[in-house]
Amino acid sequence: MDIDIINSDSPAPTQYAHTLSMVIKSFKGRRDVEVHLFRGAWTAEDEKDENWTALLSSSDSSDNDSRRVVMEAFTETERDRIVSYLKEQYSTRLTAIRSRPLSFPVPEGMPGLSQLEAGKNVGFIEFEKIPSYSLDIPLRGLYDLSQHLPIVQE
């Protein structure tokens, strides 16, 4: 399994600065499906404590779409715990785990991953519903099957 974790060269303006994705060898009849991981919930207190003027490129610091992008990201500790969990639990099913820092300021009106709608090819993984999920992080994953080759060619 390839693990690629990139850290920012400079300190982030928030603790919620790390994105994560994983690549599943085979998932729902598709090969090498990339799943974008994100925080599925947070408290109003966590959101209130952020300096939104510094985090968003919008002059409107109440831009809820862009705020969601930040709040869906992970802290460094959470990122490391999730990577350890994925390595331990899914080592034979994953081909890669990747982490990149968010770029700040977040562009105006950028939607969070949770705002996308599930459909025929797009869906969500809710890790809390998996019986073996042991972390206290409300982890979710977004996938788009249309972006990946079928296992069996039609």
C-alpha positions in Angstrom: 0.0 0.0 0.0 1.3 3.5 -0.9 1.0 6.0 1.8 1.6 9.6 0.7 1.3 12.3 3.4 2.2 15.8 2.4 2.5 18.5 5.1 2.4 22.2 4.5 5.6 24.2 4.4 4.1 26.9 6.6 1.9 26.7 9.7 -1.8 26.4 8.8 -4.2 29.1 10.0 -6.4 26.4 11.6 -6.0 23.0 13.0 -8.5 21.7 10.4 -6.1 21.7 7.6 -5.6 18.1 6.4 -7.5 16.3 3.6 -7.5 12.5 3.2 -8.3 10.0 0.5 -8.0 6.3 0.1 -8.0 4.1 -3.0 -9.9 0.8 -2.7 -8.7 -2.1 -5.0 -12.2 -3.1 -5.9 -15.5 -1.5 -4.8 -19.0 -2.0 -6.2 -17.8 -3.6 -9.4 -15.1 -0.9 -10.0 -11.3 -1.0 -9.9 -9.1 1.4 -7.9 -11.9 3.6 -6.5 -10.8 6.8 -4.9 -12.8 7.7 -1.8 -12.4 11.3 -0.4 -12.7 11.1 3.4 -14.2 14.0 5.4 -15.5 14.8 8.9 -19.2 14.2 8.8 -20.1 16.3 11.9 -18.7 19.0 14.2 -19.9 21.2 17.0 -21.0 24.8 16.6 -18.4 25.6 19.2 -15.6 24.2 17.0 -16.9 26.4 14.1 -17.3 29.5 16.3 -13.7 29.3 17.4 -12.2 29.8 13.9 -10.9 33.0 12.4 -13.1 32.9 9.3 -11.7 36.2 7.9 -8.3 34.6 7.6 -9.5 31.2 6.4 -11.9 32.3 3.6 -11.2 34.4 0.5 -14.8 35.6 0.6 -15.4 39.0 2.1 -18.5 37.4 3.7 -17.0 35.4 6.6 -20.4 33.7 7.0 -20.0 31.9 3.6 -21.3 28.5 4.9 -20.2 26.5 1.9 -16.6 27.5 2.3 -16.8 27.1 6.0 -17.9 23.5 5.5 -14.8 22.8 3.4 -12.6 23.7 6.4 -14.7 22.0 9.0 -14.8 18.7 7.0 -11.0 18.6 7.0 -9.0 16.8 9.8 -6.6 17.9 12.5 -3.1 16.4 12.3 -3.9 14.0 15.2 -7.1 12.9 13.6 -5.4 12.4 10.2 -2.7 10.2 11.8 -5.3 8.2 13.8 -7.4 7.6 10.6 -4.3 6.6 8.6 -3.3 4.1 11.3 -6.9 2.7 11.5 -7.0 2.3 7.7 -3.6 0.6 7.5 -4.6 -1.8 10.3 -8.2 -2.5 9.2 -8.0 -2.4 5.4 -4.3 -3.1 4.5 -5.2 -5.8 2.0 -8.1 -3.9 0.4 -6.4 -0.5 -0.2 -3.8 0.5 -2.7 -3.1 4.0 -1.4 -3.8 6.5 1.3 -3.1 10.2 0.5 -3.2 13.3 2.6 -2.7 16.9 1.4 -3.0 20.2 3.2 -5.9 22.5 2.4 -4.9 25.7 0.5 -5.8 28.9 2.4 -7.7 31.0 2.0 -10.5 28.7 0.8 -12.2 30.1 -2.4 -15.6 31.7 -2.0 -18.6 29.4 -2.5 -16.6 26.2 -2.7 -18.9 23.3 -1.6 -18.1 20.8 1.0 -18.0 17.1 0.1 -21.1 16.5 2.2 -23.1 18.9 0.0 -22.8 16.7 -3.1 -25.8 14.5 -3.8 -25.8 10.8 -3.9 -27.0 9.2 -7.1 -26.5 6.3 -9.4 -22.6 6.6 -9.4 -22.0 9.0 -6.5 -22.3 7.8 -2.9 -21.2 8.1 0.6 -19.6 5.6 3.1 -20.7 6.2 6.7 -17.9 4.6 8.7 -19.9 4.9 12.0 -22.3 2.2 10.6 -19.5 -0.3 10.0 -19.5 -2.6 13.1 -15.7 -2.7 13.2 -15.2 1.1 13.1 -13.5 2.0 16.4 -12.6 5.7 16.1 -14.5 8.5 17.7 -14.2 10.6 14.6 -17.4 11.0 12.5 -15.7 9.7 9.4 -17.4 9.7 6.0 -16.2 9.0 2.5 -17.4 10.2 -0.9 -16.9 8.2 -4.1 -17.8 8.6 -7.8 -17.9 5.2 -9.6 -18.1 6.9 -13.0 -14.5 8.0 -12.6 -13.2 4.4 -12.4 -12.9 1.4 -14.7 -15.3 -1.5 -14.3 -13.7 -4.7 -13.1 -15.3 -6.7 -15.9 -15.2 -4.9 -19.3 -18.6 -4.8 -20.9 
